[in-house]
Protein backbone atom coordinates (compact mmCIF):
# COMPACT_ATOMS: atom_id res chain seq x y z
CA UNK A 1 0.00 0.00 0.00
CA UNK A 2 2.85 2.39 0.83
CA UNK A 3 4.39 1.76 -2.59
CA UNK A 4 1.09 2.51 -4.36
CA UNK A 5 0.70 5.73 -2.38
CA UNK A 6 4.22 6.79 -3.35
CA UNK A 7 3.49 6.11 -7.00
CA UNK A 8 0.20 7.98 -6.95
CA UNK A 9 1.91 11.03 -5.43
CA UNK A 10 4.41 11.28 -8.29
CA UNK A 11 4.37 14.21 -10.77
CA UNK A 12 2.77 12.07 -13.49
CA UNK A 13 -0.45 12.00 -11.48
CA UNK A 14 -0.74 15.79 -11.27
CA UNK A 15 -4.20 16.96 -12.24
CA UNK A 16 -3.10 18.42 -15.52
CA UNK A 17 -5.18 17.57 -18.61
CA UNK A 18 -2.11 18.05 -20.84
CA UNK A 19 -0.37 15.24 -18.93
CA UNK A 20 -3.28 12.87 -18.36
CA UNK A 21 -3.64 11.90 -22.03
CA UNK A 22 0.09 11.51 -22.72
CA UNK A 23 1.89 8.20 -22.82
CA UNK A 24 3.33 7.32 -19.41
CA UNK A 25 6.91 6.04 -19.35
CA UNK A 26 8.74 5.01 -16.18
CA UNK A 27 12.02 3.32 -15.38
CA UNK A 28 12.40 1.56 -12.04
CA UNK A 29 15.89 1.00 -10.63
CA UNK A 30 15.60 -2.17 -8.53
CA UNK A 31 17.91 -3.76 -5.99
CA UNK A 32 17.35 -7.52 -5.64
CA UNK A 33 17.95 -9.27 -2.34
CA UNK A 34 20.79 -11.84 -2.17
CA UNK A 35 19.79 -15.25 -3.56
CA UNK A 36 16.53 -13.83 -4.94
CA UNK A 37 17.61 -13.11 -8.53
CA UNK A 38 15.87 -16.20 -9.95
CA UNK A 39 12.70 -15.37 -8.08
CA UNK A 40 12.85 -11.85 -9.52
CA UNK A 41 13.12 -13.30 -13.03
CA UNK A 42 10.11 -15.51 -12.35
CA UNK A 43 7.84 -12.80 -10.96
CA UNK A 44 8.95 -10.30 -13.64
CA UNK A 45 7.98 -12.76 -16.37
CA UNK A 46 4.62 -13.52 -14.76
CA UNK A 47 3.75 -9.87 -14.15
CA UNK A 48 4.81 -8.68 -17.58
CA UNK A 49 3.02 -11.46 -19.47
CA UNK A 50 -0.26 -11.00 -17.60
CA UNK A 51 -0.15 -7.20 -17.81
CA UNK A 52 0.71 -6.82 -21.49
CA UNK A 53 -1.61 -9.66 -22.57
CA UNK A 54 -4.68 -8.59 -20.60
CA UNK A 55 -4.43 -4.83 -19.98
CA UNK A 56 -5.42 -2.79 -23.02
CA UNK A 57 -3.51 0.29 -21.90
CA UNK A 58 -0.27 -1.47 -20.92
CA UNK A 59 1.83 -1.01 -24.04
CA UNK A 60 5.18 -2.49 -23.05
CA UNK A 61 7.05 -3.85 -20.04
CA UNK A 62 10.71 -4.78 -20.08
CA UNK A 63 12.77 -6.37 -17.30
CA UNK A 64 16.56 -5.99 -17.51
CA UNK A 65 19.56 -6.75 -15.33
CA UNK A 66 23.03 -5.32 -15.22
CA UNK A 67 25.50 -7.68 -16.84
CA UNK A 68 28.05 -6.89 -14.13
CA UNK A 69 25.64 -7.23 -11.18
CA UNK A 70 22.72 -9.67 -11.26
CA UNK A 71 21.28 -8.03 -8.13
CA UNK A 72 20.72 -4.74 -9.96
CA UNK A 73 17.67 -4.71 -12.22
CA UNK A 74 15.55 -2.25 -14.17
CA UNK A 75 11.94 -2.23 -15.31
CA UNK A 76 11.01 -0.07 -18.29
CA UNK A 77 7.25 0.44 -18.58
CA UNK A 78 4.99 2.23 -21.06
CA UNK A 79 1.27 2.89 -20.64
CA UNK A 80 -1.19 4.48 -23.02
CA UNK A 81 -1.98 7.27 -20.54
CA UNK A 82 -2.33 8.03 -16.84
CA UNK A 83 -5.65 6.20 -16.62
CA UNK A 84 -4.05 3.04 -18.01
CA UNK A 85 -1.31 3.21 -15.41
CA UNK A 86 -3.85 3.66 -12.62
CA UNK A 87 -5.70 0.58 -13.87
CA UNK A 88 -2.46 -1.39 -13.85
CA UNK A 89 -1.78 -0.43 -10.24
CA UNK A 90 -5.18 -1.84 -9.31
CA UNK A 91 -4.82 -5.00 -11.38
CA UNK A 92 -4.40 -8.53 -10.07
CA UNK A 93 -0.95 -8.99 -11.69
CA UNK A 94 0.35 -5.87 -9.95
CA UNK A 95 -1.19 -6.91 -6.63
CA UNK A 96 0.48 -10.32 -6.94
CA UNK A 97 3.79 -8.61 -7.67
CA UNK A 98 3.40 -6.21 -4.74
CA UNK A 99 2.63 -9.09 -2.39
CA UNK A 100 5.89 -10.88 -3.22
CA UNK A 101 8.06 -7.80 -3.70
CA UNK A 102 9.22 -7.36 -0.07
CA UNK A 103 10.83 -10.81 0.01
CA UNK A 104 12.58 -10.28 -3.35
CA UNK A 105 13.32 -6.55 -3.64
CA UNK A 106 15.28 -4.52 -1.12
CA UNK A 107 15.01 -1.12 -2.82
CA UNK A 108 13.10 0.42 -5.71
CA UNK A 109 13.68 3.87 -7.19
CA UNK A 110 11.22 5.30 -9.68
CA UNK A 111 12.40 7.56 -12.49
CA UNK A 112 9.46 9.44 -13.99
CA UNK A 113 10.02 10.35 -17.63
CA UNK A 114 8.55 12.63 -20.25
CA UNK A 115 8.53 10.72 -23.57
CA UNK A 116 10.19 12.50 -26.48
CA UNK A 117 10.18 9.66 -29.01
CA UNK A 118 8.47 6.26 -28.81
CA UNK A 119 8.68 3.73 -31.59
CA UNK A 120 8.59 -0.06 -31.64
CA UNK A 121 7.77 -3.22 -33.52
CA UNK A 122 6.27 -6.37 -32.03
CA UNK A 123 9.01 -8.11 -30.07
CA UNK A 124 9.49 -11.87 -29.89
CA UNK A 125 12.44 -12.32 -27.57
CA UNK A 126 15.03 -15.04 -28.11
CA UNK A 127 18.60 -15.74 -26.99
CA UNK A 128 20.02 -13.26 -29.51
CA UNK A 129 17.84 -10.29 -28.52
CA UNK A 130 19.82 -7.46 -26.93
CA UNK A 131 18.95 -4.13 -25.37
CA UNK A 132 20.75 -0.89 -24.54
CA UNK A 133 20.10 1.64 -21.79
CA UNK A 134 21.94 4.96 -22.11
CA UNK A 135 21.76 8.17 -20.06
CA UNK A 136 22.89 11.41 -21.71
CA UNK A 137 23.28 14.76 -19.98
CA UNK A 138 22.67 17.38 -22.69
CA UNK A 139 24.10 20.85 -22.29
CA UNK A 140 21.16 23.24 -21.68
CA UNK A 141 21.98 25.49 -24.61
CA UNK A 142 21.80 22.51 -27.00
CA UNK A 143 18.58 20.96 -25.71
CA UNK A 144 16.39 21.93 -28.68
CA UNK A 145 19.05 21.27 -31.29
CA UNK A 146 19.81 17.86 -29.80
CA UNK A 147 16.14 16.91 -29.87
CA UNK A 148 15.76 18.04 -33.49
CA UNK A 149 18.67 15.82 -34.51
CA UNK A 150 18.13 12.67 -32.46
CA UNK A 151 14.40 12.17 -32.98
CA UNK A 152 14.55 11.97 -36.81
CA UNK A 153 17.53 9.61 -36.51
CA UNK A 154 15.53 7.26 -34.31
CA UNK A 155 12.55 7.35 -36.65
CA UNK A 156 14.78 6.58 -39.64
CA UNK A 157 16.42 3.68 -37.80
CA UNK A 158 13.05 2.05 -37.13
CA UNK A 159 11.88 2.68 -40.67
CA UNK A 160 14.80 1.24 -42.63
CA UNK A 161 16.52 -1.23 -40.26
CA UNK A 162 14.83 -4.59 -39.86
CA UNK A 163 16.94 -5.43 -36.82
CA UNK A 164 15.87 -2.36 -34.84
CA UNK A 165 12.90 -3.47 -32.72
CA UNK A 166 12.36 -0.53 -30.37
CA UNK A 167 13.68 2.96 -29.81
CA UNK A 168 12.51 5.12 -26.95
CA UNK A 169 13.82 8.50 -25.81
CA UNK A 170 12.58 10.40 -22.79
CA UNK A 171 13.69 13.17 -20.47
CA UNK A 172 13.68 13.12 -16.67
CA UNK A 173 10.76 15.20 -15.38
CA UNK A 174 13.07 16.52 -12.65
CA UNK A 175 15.88 17.37 -15.06
CA UNK A 176 14.90 18.10 -18.65
CA UNK A 177 18.54 17.96 -19.76
CA UNK A 178 18.88 14.31 -18.69
CA UNK A 179 17.87 12.01 -21.53
CA UNK A 180 17.19 8.29 -21.20
CA UNK A 181 17.48 6.09 -24.28
CA UNK A 182 16.24 2.51 -24.32
CA UNK A 183 16.75 0.43 -27.47
CA UNK A 184 16.09 -3.18 -28.45
CA UNK A 185 17.77 -5.00 -31.33
CA UNK A 186 17.25 -8.43 -32.86
CA UNK A 187 20.91 -9.28 -32.27
CA UNK A 188 24.35 -7.87 -31.55
CA UNK A 189 25.08 -8.06 -35.27
CA UNK A 190 22.05 -5.86 -36.02
CA UNK A 191 23.21 -3.34 -33.43
CA UNK A 192 26.65 -3.16 -35.01
CA UNK A 193 25.05 -2.69 -38.43
CA UNK A 194 22.99 0.15 -36.94
CA UNK A 195 26.17 1.87 -35.79
CA UNK A 196 27.48 1.84 -39.35
CA UNK A 197 24.43 3.47 -40.94
CA UNK A 198 24.68 6.99 -42.38
CA UNK A 199 21.89 8.32 -40.15
CA UNK A 200 23.58 7.06 -36.98
CA UNK A 201 26.99 8.40 -37.98
CA UNK A 202 25.38 11.73 -38.87
CA UNK A 203 23.73 11.88 -35.44
CA UNK A 204 27.04 11.21 -33.68
CA UNK A 205 28.86 13.82 -35.74
CA UNK A 206 26.26 16.53 -35.20
CA UNK A 207 25.79 16.00 -31.45
CA UNK A 208 29.38 15.25 -30.39
CA UNK A 209 29.74 18.60 -28.59
CA UNK A 210 26.19 18.80 -27.23
CA UNK A 211 26.45 16.42 -24.28
CA UNK A 212 28.12 17.00 -20.92
CA UNK A 213 28.22 13.25 -20.21
CA UNK A 214 27.06 9.94 -21.62
CA UNK A 215 26.67 6.72 -19.65
CA UNK A 216 25.89 3.36 -21.21
CA UNK A 217 24.53 1.01 -18.54
CA UNK A 218 25.56 -2.60 -19.27
CA UNK A 219 22.26 -4.48 -19.31
CA UNK A 220 20.89 -7.74 -20.64
CA UNK A 221 17.24 -8.75 -21.13
CA UNK A 222 15.38 -10.75 -18.52
CA UNK A 223 11.97 -10.64 -20.15
CA UNK A 224 10.73 -8.28 -22.85
CA UNK A 225 7.15 -7.97 -24.05
CA UNK A 226 5.15 -5.31 -25.88
CA UNK A 227 2.06 -4.88 -28.00
CA UNK A 228 4.11 -3.38 -30.82
CA UNK A 229 3.25 -0.62 -33.22
CA UNK A 230 3.92 2.43 -31.07
CA UNK A 231 4.73 5.35 -33.32
CA UNK A 232 4.79 8.69 -31.59
CA UNK A 233 7.03 11.72 -31.36
CA UNK A 234 5.73 12.37 -27.83
C-alpha positions in Angstrom: 0.0 0.0 0.0 2.8 2.4 0.8 4.4 1.8 -2.6 1.1 2.5 -4.4 0.7 5.7 -2.4 4.2 6.8 -3.3 3.5 6.1 -7.0 0.2 8.0 -7.0 1.9 11.0 -5.4 4.4 11.3 -8.3 4.4 14.2 -10.8 2.8 12.1 -13.5 -0.5 12.0 -11.5 -0.7 15.8 -11.3 -4.2 17.0 -12.2 -3.1 18.4 -15.5 -5.2 17.6 -18.6 -2.1 18.0 -20.8 -0.4 15.2 -18.9 -3.3 12.9 -18.4 -3.6 11.9 -22.0 0.1 11.5 -22.7 1.9 8.2 -22.8 3.3 7.3 -19.4 6.9 6.0 -19.3 8.7 5.0 -16.2 12.0 3.3 -15.4 12.4 1.6 -12.0 15.9 1.0 -10.6 15.6 -2.2 -8.5 17.9 -3.8 -6.0 17.3 -7.5 -5.6 18.0 -9.3 -2.3 20.8 -11.8 -2.2 19.8 -15.3 -3.6 16.5 -13.8 -4.9 17.6 -13.1 -8.5 15.9 -16.2 -10.0 12.7 -15.4 -8.1 12.9 -11.8 -9.5 13.1 -13.3 -13.0 10.1 -15.5 -12.4 7.8 -12.8 -11.0 9.0 -10.3 -13.6 8.0 -12.8 -16.4 4.6 -13.5 -14.8 3.7 -9.9 -14.2 4.8 -8.7 -17.6 3.0 -11.5 -19.5 -0.3 -11.0 -17.6 -0.1 -7.2 -17.8 0.7 -6.8 -21.5 -1.6 -9.7 -22.6 -4.7 -8.6 -20.6 -4.4 -4.8 -20.0 -5.4 -2.8 -23.0 -3.5 0.3 -21.9 -0.3 -1.5 -20.9 1.8 -1.0 -24.0 5.2 -2.5 -23.1 7.1 -3.8 -20.0 10.7 -4.8 -20.1 12.8 -6.4 -17.3 16.6 -6.0 -17.5 19.6 -6.7 -15.3 23.0 -5.3 -15.2 25.5 -7.7 -16.8 28.1 -6.9 -14.1 25.6 -7.2 -11.2 22.7 -9.7 -11.3 21.3 -8.0 -8.1 20.7 -4.7 -10.0 17.7 -4.7 -12.2 15.5 -2.3 -14.2 11.9 -2.2 -15.3 11.0 -0.1 -18.3 7.3 0.4 -18.6 5.0 2.2 -21.1 1.3 2.9 -20.6 -1.2 4.5 -23.0 -2.0 7.3 -20.5 -2.3 8.0 -16.8 -5.7 6.2 -16.6 -4.1 3.0 -18.0 -1.3 3.2 -15.4 -3.8 3.7 -12.6 -5.7 0.6 -13.9 -2.5 -1.4 -13.9 -1.8 -0.4 -10.2 -5.2 -1.8 -9.3 -4.8 -5.0 -11.4 -4.4 -8.5 -10.1 -1.0 -9.0 -11.7 0.3 -5.9 -10.0 -1.2 -6.9 -6.6 0.5 -10.3 -6.9 3.8 -8.6 -7.7 3.4 -6.2 -4.7 2.6 -9.1 -2.4 5.9 -10.9 -3.2 8.1 -7.8 -3.7 9.2 -7.4 -0.1 10.8 -10.8 0.0 12.6 -10.3 -3.3 13.3 -6.6 -3.6 15.3 -4.5 -1.1 15.0 -1.1 -2.8 13.1 0.4 -5.7 13.7 3.9 -7.2 11.2 5.3 -9.7 12.4 7.6 -12.5 9.5 9.4 -14.0 10.0 10.4 -17.6 8.5 12.6 -20.3 8.5 10.7 -23.6 10.2 12.5 -26.5 10.2 9.7 -29.0 8.5 6.3 -28.8 8.7 3.7 -31.6 8.6 -0.1 -31.6 7.8 -3.2 -33.5 6.3 -6.4 -32.0 9.0 -8.1 -30.1 9.5 -11.9 -29.9 12.4 -12.3 -27.6 15.0 -15.0 -28.1 18.6 -15.7 -27.0 20.0 -13.3 -29.5 17.8 -10.3 -28.5 19.8 -7.5 -26.9 18.9 -4.1 -25.4 20.8 -0.9 -24.5 20.1 1.6 -21.8 21.9 5.0 -22.1 21.8 8.2 -20.1 22.9 11.4 -21.7 23.3 14.8 -20.0 22.7 17.4 -22.7 24.1 20.9 -22.3 21.2 23.2 -21.7 22.0 25.5 -24.6 21.8 22.5 -27.0 18.6 21.0 -25.7 16.4 21.9 -28.7 19.1 21.3 -31.3 19.8 17.9 -29.8 16.1 16.9 -29.9 15.8 18.0 -33.5 18.7 15.8 -34.5 18.1 12.7 -32.5 14.4 12.2 -33.0 14.5 12.0 -36.8 17.5 9.6 -36.5 15.5 7.3 -34.3 12.5 7.4 -36.7 14.8 6.6 -39.6 16.4 3.7 -37.8 13.1 2.0 -37.1 11.9 2.7 -40.7 14.8 1.2 -42.6 16.5 -1.2 -40.3 14.8 -4.6 -39.9 16.9 -5.4 -36.8 15.9 -2.4 -34.8 12.9 -3.5 -32.7 12.4 -0.5 -30.4 13.7 3.0 -29.8 12.5 5.1 -27.0 13.8 8.5 -25.8 12.6 10.4 -22.8 13.7 13.2 -20.5 13.7 13.1 -16.7 10.8 15.2 -15.4 13.1 16.5 -12.7 15.9 17.4 -15.1 14.9 18.1 -18.7 18.5 18.0 -19.8 18.9 14.3 -18.7 17.9 12.0 -21.5 17.2 8.3 -21.2 17.5 6.1 -24.3 16.2 2.5 -24.3 16.7 0.4 -27.5 16.1 -3.2 -28.4 17.8 -5.0 -31.3 17.3 -8.4 -32.9 20.9 -9.3 -32.3 24.4 -7.9 -31.5 25.1 -8.1 -35.3 22.1 -5.9 -36.0 23.2 -3.3 -33.4 26.7 -3.2 -35.0 25.0 -2.7 -38.4 23.0 0.1 -36.9 26.2 1.9 -35.8 27.5 1.8 -39.3 24.4 3.5 -40.9 24.7 7.0 -42.4 21.9 8.3 -40.1 23.6 7.1 -37.0 27.0 8.4 -38.0 25.4 11.7 -38.9 23.7 11.9 -35.4 27.0 11.2 -33.7 28.9 13.8 -35.7 26.3 16.5 -35.2 25.8 16.0 -31.5 29.4 15.2 -30.4 29.7 18.6 -28.6 26.2 18.8 -27.2 26.4 16.4 -24.3 28.1 17.0 -20.9 28.2 13.3 -20.2 27.1 9.9 -21.6 26.7 6.7 -19.7 25.9 3.4 -21.2 24.5 1.0 -18.5 25.6 -2.6 -19.3 22.3 -4.5 -19.3 20.9 -7.7 -20.6 17.2 -8.8 -21.1 15.4 -10.8 -18.5 12.0 -10.6 -20.1 10.7 -8.3 -22.9 7.1 -8.0 -24.1 5.1 -5.3 -25.9 2.1 -4.9 -28.0 4.1 -3.4 -30.8 3.2 -0.6 -33.2 3.9 2.4 -31.1 4.7 5.4 -33.3 4.8 8.7 -31.6 7.0 11.7 -31.4 5.7 12.4 -27.8 
